[in-house]
Amino acid sequence: MKKFFRDIIAYYKRFGLRAVIFRIVDKLTGNTHITYSKWYQKVKPTRKDLEKQRNYTFEYNPDILVLKKKTDSKSKDKFIKSLDMQTYTKWKFEYCEEDEEILQKVKNSDCEYVMLANPEIILRKDMLFECVKVLNEFPETDAIYSGEDYVDFSRQEYLNGRLKPNLNLDLLRSMNYIYQMLLVKRGLFLQAYDFYDASTEEKSDSNYDYIFKCVENSQNIYHIPKVLYHRNVNESQNVENEECQSILNHYMRTGIHATVEKTEYSGIYRSRYILKESPLVSIVIPNKDHVDDLKKCINSLEEKCNYENKEYIIIENNSTENKTFEYYDELIKKCSCASVIYWKEKGFNYSKINNYGARFAKGEYILFLNNDTEIQNSDFLQEMLGYCMRKDVGAVGARMFYEDGTIQHAGVIVGLGGLASHPYAGAPKETYGHMGRIHAVQELSAVTAACVLVKKEVFEKVKGFESQYAVAFNDIDLCMKIREAGYRIIYTPYANLTHYESKSRGTEDSREKRKRFESEIKLFEKRWEKILENGDPYYNRNFRLDESDFQFDIHVKKRWKL
C-alpha cells in the first residue's frame, strides 16, 4: 500500500492532478491499452464539431485544386463522396489521365493550393477545414500532411492508425511515411512536380519522388497530428524497387553518396553512406573498477570493430582495486592507441568526467561509450560515422539491448515518463513498434550517451555536458543543446550494442540522492519548458506519455483541446 501511494505521488508530481484522475479512471475501466479502432471512435469529430466547422468563417479562404488520376478502383466513388462532404467548400476537383495533364491543369489554374489524391483514399470530413485552419494560423506554410489509417469497408472498422512525427527527413529516407494527401502551395507544386521526368529517372515511384522534391525545396512543411484520411485495407502495392530508386534519386539531387537496399521489413529501407575518408574517432570511456566490464568492452572494440582509425581514452575515476590498474598497464602495452587519464575529483559527476576526457580527444569525432557495453556488429562505427559526417548532423545514437536481448535503447522521447525516457524499453528484440520506427533511421530529439558519436567541434560549440546534471538528464540536455544550435540528432538501428546495465537500477533512496535528482529535474524542466509543454516533435501528441510503447491517449481532446 505504501508503494502504491508513493507511485501516485510521483505520478502527480510528473503529470499533475488531472492526469492522475485520468490514470485512475483508465485503470478501473481498462482504457490504459486500447485498440486503435476504439481510440479513433473517441477522438474523431462529432456531428456538432462538423456543424461548427460548416458555419465557421476563416479570414483567409484559399482555393484548393484536388487532382486525381482516372482509375478503375472500386474506392473512387467513395473518394468523391468524401470530398463532397468536406466542411470546407472552396475547392475544385479534376480527373486527369497522365502526369502531363496534371501539370497542365495546375499551370492553367488560379488555385492557391494543390492536393493530389490516391485512388484508394477516403478523406475525413474535416480534412480540408483542418488544413485551411493551419494556413490561417501559419501563413508561411508551403505544404501540409497528416496522419492516416486503414478502413475495412466490410466491417466499417478503422485499423492500423499511422500517427506521424513532424517533418523528419531521415525517417522519410527510411520509409514513405508521409505517403499521400500532401496539400501543397501552387508555386511549390510546380517547382516539385515539374522536376519529374520518367525518361531520366528510370522506374521511380513518382509520388515518393514528388514528396522528396517538395521537402528539398521547402522546410515550411506542417504536420497536423490527426488522422485525416483513410486507406482501403485491401490496398496492395509492391513498389519497393521503385521506392528504393526514389530515395537514390533524392540522394543524387542533394549530393549524398549512399546506396539503398530493402530490409526484412516491407516498406523500410536502409541507406549505407559511402565514406570517402576515415577520420580519427576518439572513444571516451569512463571507468571505476568493474574491470571485467571494461575488458569486455575493449575486447569487442579490438576484435569485432573493423574501423581502424580510432583511439581509446579511459578516464580513470578513483578506482581502488589493484587489478584495475594492472589491466590499464596491460592495455597500454598491447594497444598503442589506448591511453588512461586520471580524474581525481571526489564524488560522481558524469558530465564533468566526460568533459574532462573530451579535452584529450585528438579525433574530429568523439564516441562517448559506457564501460558496460559490447558491440554486436563490426561496422557499427562506419554506420554512425556515415550520418555524423553530414554537415547537418551533430550526434548519432545506436540501438542497444539488455543482456537478455530485450530493447534498452531505441532513441529518447522528451516528455515520456514526465521528462524523458526510452520508448519500448524492455520490449522483445523483434518488436516492430509503431510504423516500424524501431527499425528505421530517423531524427530524434535525443539519444542516450551510453553510446553516442558527436562531432568534436559541435561538442565544443555547445560547451559539452552541463555539469549541473551530475547523474541524470546530462545526455538528453546535450542533445537538446545540439539541436538548439541547428544540428540534427540521428538514431540508427544498424549500430547495435549490448548494454549490461541492469533493468532494475534501484531508486534514488537516500535523502542526498533524492535532493540531487529533484534539482536535476527542476533544472531540466526550466531549461526545456517549451518542448515539455508543446510535446516532442518526433513523437505525436496522440500517444500517452505514461506508457513507453506508443499507446493511444483516449483523453487527447481534453489534454490538447484538439
C-alpha positions as CSV (number, residue, x, y, z in Angstrom):
1,M,0.0,0.0,0.0
2,K,2.9,2.4,0.8
3,K,4.4,1.7,-2.6
4,F,1.0,2.4,-4.2
5,F,0.7,5.9,-2.6
6,R,4.4,6.6,-3.4
7,D,3.7,5.9,-7.1
8,I,0.6,8.1,-7.0
9,I,2.5,11.0,-5.5
10,A,5.4,10.5,-8.0
11,Y,2.9,10.4,-10.9
12,Y,1.2,13.6,-9.6
13,K,4.5,15.4,-9.5
14,R,5.3,14.4,-13.0
15,F,1.9,14.8,-14.7
16,G,-0.4,16.8,-12.4
17,L,-3.8,16.1,-10.8
18,R,-5.8,15.9,-14.0
19,A,-3.5,13.2,-15.3
20,V,-3.7,11.3,-12.1
21,I,-7.5,11.2,-12.3
22,F,-7.3,10.1,-15.9
23,R,-4.9,7.4,-15.0
24,I,-7.0,6.0,-12.1
25,V,-10.1,6.0,-14.3
26,D,-8.3,4.3,-17.1
27,K,-7.0,1.6,-14.8
28,L,-10.5,1.0,-13.5
29,T,-12.1,1.0,-16.9
30,G,-9.4,-0.9,-18.8
31,N,-8.5,2.0,-21.1
32,T,-4.8,2.0,-20.4
33,H,-4.2,-0.1,-23.5
34,I,-7.0,0.3,-26.1
35,T,-7.3,-0.7,-29.7
36,Y,-6.8,1.9,-32.4
37,S,-10.4,1.5,-33.6
38,K,-11.8,2.3,-30.1
39,W,-9.5,5.2,-29.8
40,Y,-10.4,6.7,-33.2
41,Q,-14.1,6.5,-32.4
42,K,-13.5,8.5,-29.3
43,V,-11.4,11.3,-30.9
44,K,-13.0,11.7,-34.3
45,P,-15.1,14.9,-34.8
46,T,-18.7,14.7,-33.6
47,R,-21.7,16.0,-35.7
48,K,-21.6,19.1,-33.5
49,D,-17.9,19.7,-34.3
50,L,-18.6,19.3,-38.1
51,E,-21.6,21.6,-37.9
52,K,-19.5,24.3,-36.2
53,Q,-16.9,23.9,-39.0
54,R,-19.5,24.4,-41.7
55,N,-20.7,27.7,-40.1
56,Y,-17.1,28.9,-39.4
57,T,-15.7,31.8,-41.5
58,F,-11.9,32.0,-42.0
59,E,-10.1,35.2,-42.6
60,Y,-8.2,33.5,-45.4
61,N,-10.1,31.2,-47.7
62,P,-7.7,29.7,-50.3
63,D,-8.9,28.0,-53.5
64,I,-7.8,24.3,-53.4
65,L,-7.5,22.2,-56.5
66,V,-7.9,18.5,-55.9
67,L,-6.5,16.3,-58.7
68,K,-6.9,12.6,-59.1
69,K,-5.8,10.2,-61.8
70,K,-8.6,8.2,-63.5
71,T,-8.7,4.7,-62.3
72,D,-10.9,1.6,-62.2
73,S,-10.6,1.4,-58.4
74,K,-13.7,0.5,-56.5
75,S,-12.9,3.2,-54.0
76,K,-13.2,6.1,-56.4
77,D,-16.8,6.8,-55.7
78,K,-16.1,6.7,-52.0
79,F,-13.4,9.3,-52.5
80,I,-15.8,11.6,-54.5
81,K,-18.4,11.3,-51.8
82,S,-15.8,12.1,-49.0
83,L,-14.8,15.2,-51.0
84,D,-18.4,16.3,-51.4
85,M,-18.9,16.0,-47.6
86,Q,-16.0,18.3,-46.7
87,T,-16.9,21.1,-44.2
88,Y,-14.6,23.5,-46.1
89,T,-16.1,24.0,-49.6
90,K,-13.8,26.3,-51.5
91,W,-12.3,23.5,-53.7
92,K,-12.4,22.3,-57.2
93,F,-12.0,18.7,-58.4
94,E,-10.4,17.4,-61.6
95,Y,-9.8,14.0,-63.1
96,C,-6.5,13.6,-65.1
97,E,-5.3,10.9,-67.5
98,E,-1.5,11.4,-67.2
99,D,1.2,13.3,-65.3
100,E,1.5,15.9,-68.1
101,E,-2.2,16.6,-67.8
102,I,-1.9,17.1,-64.0
103,L,0.9,19.7,-64.6
104,Q,-1.1,21.5,-67.3
105,K,-4.2,21.8,-65.2
106,V,-2.2,23.3,-62.3
107,K,-0.5,25.7,-64.6
108,N,-3.8,26.8,-66.1
109,S,-5.5,27.1,-62.7
110,D,-5.6,30.2,-60.4
111,C,-5.8,27.9,-57.3
112,E,-3.5,28.7,-54.4
113,Y,-3.1,25.1,-53.1
114,V,-3.0,21.7,-54.9
115,M,-3.7,18.2,-53.5
116,L,-3.0,15.0,-55.4
117,A,-5.3,12.2,-54.4
118,N,-4.5,8.4,-54.4
119,P,-7.4,6.3,-55.9
120,E,-7.7,4.3,-52.6
121,I,-8.1,7.3,-50.3
122,I,-11.2,8.5,-48.4
123,L,-11.0,11.9,-46.8
124,R,-12.2,12.6,-43.3
125,K,-15.0,15.2,-43.5
126,D,-12.8,17.9,-41.8
127,M,-9.6,17.3,-43.7
128,L,-9.7,20.5,-45.8
129,F,-11.0,22.5,-42.9
130,E,-8.1,21.4,-40.7
131,C,-5.6,22.3,-43.5
132,V,-7.1,25.8,-44.0
133,K,-7.1,26.3,-40.3
134,V,-3.3,25.8,-40.3
135,L,-2.9,28.1,-43.3
136,N,-4.7,30.9,-41.4
137,E,-2.5,30.4,-38.3
138,F,0.7,29.8,-40.1
139,P,0.5,31.6,-43.5
140,E,4.1,30.8,-44.4
141,T,3.2,27.1,-44.7
142,D,4.1,25.6,-48.1
143,A,2.8,22.0,-47.6
144,I,0.7,20.1,-45.1
145,Y,0.4,16.4,-44.3
146,S,-1.5,14.4,-41.6
147,G,-1.9,11.0,-40.0
148,E,-3.7,8.2,-41.7
149,D,-5.2,4.7,-41.1
150,Y,-6.8,1.9,-42.9
151,V,-10.6,1.3,-43.2
152,D,-12.2,-2.1,-43.6
153,F,-15.4,-1.3,-45.6
154,S,-16.9,-4.7,-45.0
155,R,-16.8,-4.3,-41.2
156,Q,-16.9,-0.5,-41.1
157,E,-13.8,-0.6,-38.9
158,Y,-10.7,1.7,-38.7
159,L,-7.4,-0.1,-38.3
160,N,-3.7,0.4,-38.0
161,G,-3.5,4.1,-37.4
162,R,-0.3,5.7,-38.5
163,L,0.3,8.7,-36.2
164,K,3.3,10.5,-37.6
165,P,6.0,12.8,-36.2
166,N,6.7,16.3,-37.5
167,L,8.8,16.6,-40.6
168,N,11.6,14.0,-40.2
169,L,13.8,13.9,-43.3
170,D,15.8,10.8,-42.2
171,L,12.7,8.9,-41.4
172,L,11.4,9.9,-44.9
173,R,14.6,8.5,-46.3
174,S,13.8,5.2,-44.5
175,M,10.1,4.9,-45.4
176,N,7.5,6.9,-47.3
177,Y,5.8,7.8,-44.0
178,I,4.1,10.9,-45.5
179,Y,2.5,8.7,-48.2
180,Q,-0.3,10.6,-49.8
181,M,-2.6,13.6,-49.4
182,L,0.0,16.3,-49.2
183,L,-1.6,19.7,-49.6
184,V,1.0,21.9,-51.4
185,K,1.2,25.6,-52.3
186,R,0.8,26.0,-56.1
187,G,4.3,27.5,-56.5
188,L,6.0,24.6,-54.7
189,F,3.9,22.1,-56.6
190,L,5.1,23.5,-59.9
191,Q,8.6,23.5,-58.6
192,A,8.5,19.9,-57.4
193,Y,6.2,18.2,-59.9
194,D,7.9,19.8,-62.9
195,F,11.1,18.0,-61.8
196,Y,9.5,14.6,-62.6
197,D,11.0,13.2,-65.8
198,A,10.3,9.5,-66.4
199,S,12.9,9.3,-69.2
200,T,15.8,10.3,-66.9
201,E,14.7,8.9,-63.6
202,E,14.0,5.3,-64.7
203,K,11.4,3.4,-62.8
204,S,10.8,5.7,-59.8
205,D,7.7,6.0,-57.7
206,S,6.5,9.4,-58.7
207,N,4.6,10.1,-55.5
208,Y,7.7,9.4,-53.4
209,D,9.8,11.5,-55.7
210,Y,7.3,14.3,-55.6
211,I,7.3,14.3,-51.8
212,F,11.1,14.4,-51.7
213,K,11.2,17.3,-54.1
214,C,8.7,19.2,-52.0
215,V,10.9,18.7,-49.0
216,E,14.1,19.6,-50.9
217,N,12.6,22.9,-51.9
218,S,10.9,24.0,-48.7
219,Q,11.3,23.5,-44.9
220,N,7.9,25.1,-44.2
221,I,6.0,21.8,-44.2
222,Y,3.4,21.4,-41.5
223,H,2.2,18.2,-39.8
224,I,-1.3,18.0,-38.5
225,P,-1.2,15.4,-35.7
226,K,-4.6,13.9,-36.6
227,V,-5.8,11.1,-38.7
228,L,-7.5,13.0,-41.6
229,Y,-7.8,10.3,-44.3
230,H,-8.3,6.6,-44.6
231,R,-6.7,4.0,-46.9
232,N,-8.5,0.9,-48.2
233,V,-7.5,-2.1,-46.1
234,N,-7.3,-4.2,-49.3
235,E,-4.9,-1.8,-51.0
236,S,-1.9,-3.8,-52.0
237,Q,1.1,-2.4,-53.9
238,N,4.6,-3.8,-54.4
239,V,6.6,-0.7,-55.1
240,E,9.8,-1.4,-53.1
241,N,12.1,-1.3,-56.1
242,E,10.6,2.0,-57.2
243,E,10.8,3.4,-53.7
244,C,14.5,2.5,-53.4
245,Q,15.1,4.3,-56.7
246,S,13.2,7.4,-55.4
247,I,15.5,7.5,-52.4
248,L,18.5,7.2,-54.7
249,N,17.2,10.0,-56.9
250,H,16.8,12.2,-53.9
251,Y,20.4,11.4,-52.8
252,M,21.7,12.2,-56.3
253,R,19.9,15.6,-56.3
254,T,21.2,16.5,-52.9
255,G,24.8,15.3,-53.3
256,I,24.7,12.4,-50.8
257,H,26.8,9.4,-51.7
258,A,24.9,6.3,-50.4
259,T,23.5,3.0,-51.5
260,V,19.9,2.0,-50.7
261,E,18.6,-1.5,-50.0
262,K,15.4,-3.2,-48.9
263,T,15.2,-4.6,-45.3
264,E,13.4,-7.6,-43.9
265,Y,10.6,-5.1,-43.0
266,S,8.4,-4.3,-46.0
267,G,8.5,-0.6,-46.9
268,I,11.5,0.2,-44.6
269,Y,14.8,0.9,-46.4
270,R,18.4,1.1,-45.3
271,S,20.9,3.6,-46.7
272,R,24.6,2.9,-46.5
273,Y,26.7,6.0,-46.7
274,I,29.9,5.7,-48.8
275,L,32.8,7.0,-46.6
276,K,35.3,8.9,-48.7
277,E,37.7,9.2,-45.8
278,S,38.3,7.6,-42.4
279,P,38.6,10.3,-39.7
280,L,40.1,9.6,-36.3
281,V,37.4,8.7,-33.8
282,S,38.2,9.2,-30.1
283,I,36.4,6.7,-27.9
284,V,36.0,8.1,-24.4
285,I,35.2,5.5,-21.7
286,P,34.8,6.5,-18.0
287,N,35.8,3.7,-15.6
288,K,35.9,3.0,-11.9
289,D,36.9,-0.6,-11.2
290,H,34.5,-3.1,-12.8
291,V,37.5,-4.2,-14.8
292,D,35.7,-7.3,-16.2
293,D,33.1,-5.0,-17.9
294,L,35.8,-2.7,-19.3
295,K,37.8,-5.7,-20.6
296,K,34.7,-7.0,-22.4
297,C,34.1,-3.5,-23.9
298,I,37.6,-3.0,-25.1
299,N,37.9,-6.6,-26.4
300,S,34.8,-6.2,-28.5
301,L,36.2,-3.0,-30.0
302,E,39.5,-4.7,-30.8
303,E,38.1,-8.0,-32.1
304,K,34.8,-7.0,-33.7
305,C,35.1,-3.4,-34.8
306,N,36.7,-3.2,-38.3
307,Y,37.1,0.6,-38.2
308,E,40.9,1.1,-37.7
309,N,41.4,4.8,-37.2
310,K,40.4,5.1,-33.6
311,E,41.8,5.8,-30.2
312,Y,40.7,4.8,-26.7
313,I,40.7,7.3,-23.8
314,I,40.0,5.6,-20.5
315,I,39.0,8.1,-17.8
316,E,40.1,6.5,-14.5
317,N,37.7,7.7,-11.8
318,N,39.1,6.9,-8.4
319,S,39.3,3.1,-8.7
320,T,40.6,1.2,-5.6
321,E,41.2,-2.4,-6.9
322,N,44.8,-3.4,-7.9
323,K,43.5,-5.5,-10.8
324,T,42.0,-2.4,-12.4
325,F,45.4,-0.7,-12.6
326,E,47.1,-3.9,-13.7
327,Y,44.7,-4.1,-16.6
328,Y,45.4,-0.4,-17.5
329,D,49.2,-1.3,-17.8
330,E,48.4,-4.4,-19.8
331,L,46.1,-2.5,-22.2
332,I,48.6,0.3,-22.8
333,K,51.4,-2.2,-23.6
334,K,49.4,-4.1,-26.1
335,C,47.4,-1.3,-27.6
336,S,49.2,1.7,-28.9
337,C,46.0,3.7,-29.5
338,A,44.9,3.4,-25.8
339,S,45.6,5.9,-23.0
340,V,44.5,6.3,-19.4
341,I,43.9,9.7,-17.9
342,Y,43.1,10.3,-14.3
343,W,40.1,12.1,-12.9
344,K,40.9,12.9,-9.2
345,E,37.8,14.9,-8.1
346,K,35.8,13.0,-5.5
347,G,32.1,12.3,-5.9
348,F,30.5,11.1,-9.2
349,N,29.7,13.7,-11.8
350,Y,29.1,12.1,-15.2
351,S,29.2,15.4,-17.1
352,K,32.4,16.7,-15.6
353,I,34.2,13.3,-16.1
354,N,33.3,13.1,-19.8
355,N,34.0,16.8,-20.4
356,Y,37.5,16.2,-18.9
357,G,38.0,13.1,-21.1
358,A,37.0,15.0,-24.2
359,R,39.8,17.5,-23.7
360,F,42.3,14.7,-24.6
361,A,40.5,13.6,-27.7
362,K,42.6,14.0,-30.9
363,G,39.8,12.9,-33.2
364,E,37.3,15.0,-35.2
365,Y,34.6,12.8,-33.7
366,I,34.1,11.6,-30.1
367,L,32.3,8.4,-29.3
368,F,31.1,8.6,-25.6
369,L,30.8,4.9,-24.6
370,N,29.9,3.3,-21.3
371,N,32.3,0.7,-20.0
372,D,29.5,-1.9,-19.6
373,T,28.8,-2.1,-23.3
374,E,29.8,-4.6,-26.0
375,I,29.4,-4.0,-29.8
376,Q,27.5,-6.5,-31.8
377,N,28.2,-5.6,-35.5
378,S,31.6,-5.0,-36.9
379,D,30.6,-1.9,-39.0
380,F,28.8,-0.1,-36.2
381,L,31.3,2.8,-36.3
382,Q,31.1,3.2,-40.0
383,E,27.3,3.2,-39.7
384,M,27.3,6.0,-37.1
385,L,30.1,8.0,-38.9
386,G,28.2,8.0,-42.2
387,Y,25.5,10.1,-40.6
388,C,27.7,12.1,-38.2
389,M,29.9,13.2,-41.1
390,R,27.0,15.1,-42.7
391,K,27.2,18.8,-42.2
392,D,23.6,19.0,-40.8
393,V,24.2,16.3,-38.1
394,G,25.7,16.9,-34.6
395,A,25.3,13.5,-32.9
396,V,24.3,9.9,-33.7
397,G,22.9,7.3,-31.3
398,A,22.8,3.5,-31.6
399,R,20.3,0.7,-30.8
400,M,21.1,-1.0,-27.5
401,F,19.9,-4.2,-25.9
402,Y,19.9,-5.6,-22.4
403,E,21.9,-8.8,-21.7
404,D,18.7,-10.8,-22.2
405,G,18.2,-9.4,-25.7
406,T,15.4,-7.1,-24.9
407,I,15.5,-3.4,-26.1
408,Q,17.3,-1.0,-23.8
409,H,17.5,2.0,-26.2
410,A,15.9,2.9,-29.5
411,G,16.0,6.6,-29.0
412,V,14.7,9.1,-26.4
413,I,11.3,10.8,-26.3
414,V,11.2,14.1,-24.4
415,G,8.2,14.2,-22.2
416,L,7.8,10.4,-22.0
417,G,7.5,9.4,-18.3
418,G,7.1,13.0,-17.4
419,L,10.5,14.3,-18.5
420,A,12.3,12.0,-20.9
421,S,12.5,8.2,-21.4
422,H,13.3,5.4,-23.8
423,P,10.3,4.1,-25.8
424,Y,9.9,0.3,-25.9
425,A,12.5,-0.3,-23.1
426,G,12.3,-3.9,-22.1
427,A,10.4,-5.0,-25.2
428,P,11.5,-8.1,-27.1
429,K,14.1,-7.6,-29.7
430,E,11.8,-8.5,-32.6
431,T,9.2,-5.8,-31.6
432,Y,8.1,-4.0,-34.7
433,G,6.9,-0.8,-33.0
434,H,4.6,1.9,-34.3
435,M,5.1,2.2,-38.1
436,G,8.2,0.1,-37.6
437,R,10.2,3.1,-36.2
438,I,12.4,0.9,-34.0
439,H,13.9,-0.4,-37.2
440,A,14.2,2.8,-39.1
441,V,16.9,5.5,-39.2
442,Q,15.3,8.8,-38.1
443,E,15.9,12.1,-36.5
444,L,15.0,12.3,-32.8
445,S,15.2,14.9,-30.0
446,A,17.7,12.9,-28.0
447,V,19.7,9.7,-27.7
448,T,21.5,8.1,-24.8
449,A,25.1,8.9,-24.1
450,A,25.8,5.2,-23.3
451,C,26.9,5.2,-26.9
452,V,26.7,8.4,-28.8
453,L,29.0,9.7,-31.6
454,V,29.4,13.5,-31.5
455,K,31.3,16.0,-33.8
456,K,34.0,17.4,-31.6
457,E,33.6,20.9,-33.0
458,V,29.8,20.7,-32.2
459,F,30.5,19.3,-28.7
460,E,32.8,22.3,-28.0
461,K,30.4,24.8,-29.6
462,V,27.6,23.8,-27.1
463,K,30.2,23.7,-24.3
464,G,29.9,19.9,-23.7
465,F,27.8,18.3,-21.0
466,E,26.2,20.6,-18.4
467,S,28.0,19.9,-15.1
468,Q,24.8,20.7,-13.1
469,Y,23.5,17.3,-14.3
470,A,25.7,15.1,-12.2
471,V,23.9,11.8,-13.0
472,A,20.6,12.3,-14.8
473,F,19.5,14.1,-18.0
474,N,23.0,15.1,-19.0
475,D,22.9,13.3,-22.3
476,I,19.4,14.5,-23.2
477,D,20.4,18.1,-22.3
478,L,23.4,17.8,-24.5
479,C,21.3,16.6,-27.5
480,M,18.8,19.4,-26.9
481,K,21.6,21.9,-26.9
482,I,23.0,20.4,-30.2
483,R,19.5,20.7,-31.8
484,E,19.2,24.2,-30.5
485,A,22.5,25.0,-32.2
486,G,20.9,23.9,-35.5
487,Y,22.1,20.3,-35.9
488,R,20.2,17.1,-36.2
489,I,20.3,14.1,-33.7
490,I,20.1,10.8,-35.6
491,Y,19.2,7.3,-34.3
492,T,20.3,4.3,-36.3
493,P,19.1,0.8,-35.6
494,Y,22.1,-0.6,-37.7
495,A,24.7,0.2,-35.0
496,N,23.9,-2.5,-32.3
497,L,25.4,-2.9,-28.9
498,T,24.7,-4.9,-25.7
499,H,24.4,-2.7,-22.7
500,Y,24.9,-4.7,-19.5
501,E,23.1,-2.1,-17.4
502,S,20.7,-3.7,-15.1
503,K,17.0,-3.5,-15.9
504,S,16.3,-2.5,-12.3
505,R,18.9,0.0,-11.3
506,G,17.3,0.9,-8.0
507,T,15.8,4.1,-6.7
508,E,17.2,7.4,-5.5
509,D,16.8,6.0,-2.0
510,S,19.0,8.3,0.1
511,R,18.0,11.9,1.1
512,E,21.1,13.3,-0.6
513,K,20.4,11.3,-3.9
514,R,16.7,12.4,-3.9
515,K,17.7,16.0,-3.4
516,R,20.2,15.8,-6.2
517,F,17.7,14.1,-8.5
518,E,15.0,16.7,-7.7
519,S,17.4,19.5,-8.5
520,E,18.2,17.9,-11.9
521,I,14.5,17.5,-12.6
522,K,13.8,21.2,-11.9
523,L,16.8,22.3,-14.0
524,F,15.6,20.2,-16.9
525,E,12.0,21.4,-16.6
526,K,13.1,25.1,-16.5
527,R,15.6,24.8,-19.4
528,W,13.4,22.8,-21.7
529,E,10.0,24.0,-20.7
530,K,8.8,24.8,-24.2
531,I,9.3,21.3,-25.6
532,L,7.8,19.7,-22.5
533,E,4.8,22.0,-22.9
534,N,4.3,21.6,-26.7
535,G,5.3,17.9,-27.0
536,D,8.3,16.2,-28.6
537,P,8.1,17.0,-32.4
538,Y,9.3,13.4,-33.2
539,Y,6.6,11.8,-31.1
540,N,2.9,12.5,-31.5
541,R,0.6,14.2,-29.0
542,N,-2.0,11.4,-29.6
543,F,0.2,8.9,-27.7
544,R,0.3,8.6,-23.9
545,L,3.3,10.0,-22.0
546,D,2.9,7.5,-19.2
547,E,3.3,4.4,-21.4
548,S,6.5,3.6,-23.3
549,D,5.1,1.7,-26.3
550,F,3.2,4.3,-28.2
551,Q,-0.2,3.7,-26.6
552,F,-3.1,5.8,-27.9
553,D,-4.3,8.5,-25.5
554,I,-8.0,8.4,-25.2
555,H,-8.0,11.8,-23.4
556,V,-6.1,13.6,-26.1
557,K,-9.0,16.0,-26.9
558,K,-9.1,17.1,-23.3
559,R,-5.3,17.4,-22.9
560,W,-4.6,19.4,-26.1
561,K,-8.0,20.9,-26.9
562,L,-7.9,19.4,-30.4
